Amino acid sequence: MECTVCNRAIGSEPSPFHCATCARATLFPHRAQLAEVLLDREQEARRVTAVVQGDESAETHYSIRNSHTTIMVDREKCTMGAELEQTKAETALIKETTTQINEHASMLQQQLEQARKEYAARKAVLAQRHSDLQSVQHNITARRKKELDNVQESINETKHNWDKYHSYTVRARVTLCEEAAKLSGLKQKWRKAKDGGLYDIYYIGPGDTLPIVDLRDLNNASFFEVSASITAVAQLVVQISHYLTVRLPAEVTLPHRDYPLPTIFSPSSSYQSRDVPFPGTTPTASTSNSPDASRSFEHHRPLPRPRTLFIDRPLMDLATQDPQAYAMFLEGVSLLAYDVAWLCRTQGLQDEFNEWEDVCSLGRNLFRLLLEQGHRPSTTRTDSRRELTSGNGRSQTGTPTRPSRASVKFGEFSHGTSHSFLGAAENAGYLRGWKLTPPKIVDSLSAMLLADQQVQGWEVLDQKEWHGMDDVIAEEPILVGPKRRNTGLTDDTRSVMSVATSAAATAATAAVETEDMGQGKSRGVNGWTKLKSRTNEGSR
């Protein structure tokens, strides 16, 4: 066969193709064989799918052809072979699962045997414990009571020993305080008054040379005696508080290096553990510029201001020349008196010191506390807030009441021991009803001293000094016109008596005369008058 394009025989020569027709004619047989193979493959695939899926509509028998023979295959038998293979696979899986189940059952059996052994062991232990419990519970009430009695007896013995040793400590404190008071020269002397009665004076130091000044007599006392006696009292109070191991409400600083005289701090400024310079001086550069001070902020805080316990001039001169120092001194001695009163209340004299006059006599309070306290029975404690109790030991409000101790002994309470600790709630309650405060003492003392200073120029004249003064008193001073009075000019030759220029002064004089006549006194007998000349002579 020739090509219609190139006129060459197709397939005659194995030469390259000269046109597309020759190439297409050469590839056509091979394409036909490929199509036949694909169709056979598709047909066999449909038969295999039918055998595997068990399709009833497919043929029961089909043939498999190859290039040599044709084999007839039964579809049902092929299906049974596939089922057989599947059954064998499932059988192998079941055998493997059974083996695993048997192994797990063996393990559970072993665990069950172990659990039975543990149960038997625990049952034996519980039986033993039950037996022990029965033996322990036998006559348990009597044995429990016996054990409680033994414990209570041990507790009581411990408390008894604790109280005994505390009583020894109290005796030692009392002895130390009494000896300190005797060594300081604290004593009481009686003096006879002009009216025939007796009054007591308290001294401190050797002999009878240094009386303890009563705060109400500060205007009339020498400033040397005031400073010396208050310094000695402050030293004694600090020593007593050290022996009693109590912390005073107001901290007292005794004289030491670069601190020649004692001072006292207010309660809010006490016990701050800071180096405070002596009043009137400044801290040294070495203390304020030290590395420790520069690394902290302590030096930036203002230092507390101590109150002085000394004066360098008479109190009346100090009040007029330096009112600030006068106020600081009055506050200082008031705080010291409050410390002494606080000591007395916490050490057995708590039923007193309800008025500010009770704390003014420092010597009397210290003498009663230190030297008279051991010679009289201890006072009974009373709580101002104690509630009335009913017969069942409960208060009227329904709350159980706390039993109170019978008495307060000197040296019993302190801040240094757990026994009778003063900071405990049941012990601190004994100061709860005390209404006296340092500001109240300062205000009352300042008012009393100021009133006393205003009448210091007035003196009492007896009958001999009034002899011959009737005519002088009868004369009425004459003023020279209102213009001179308004200018405030006075004549050097005028009388030293006070000039009565108002009707009120005249009425007051008439009232005094009427009272004197009512008491059976004649005009010109003993009375009060203000003598400027005597005041000037006394100051000189």
Disulfide bonds with the S-S distance in Angstrom:
none
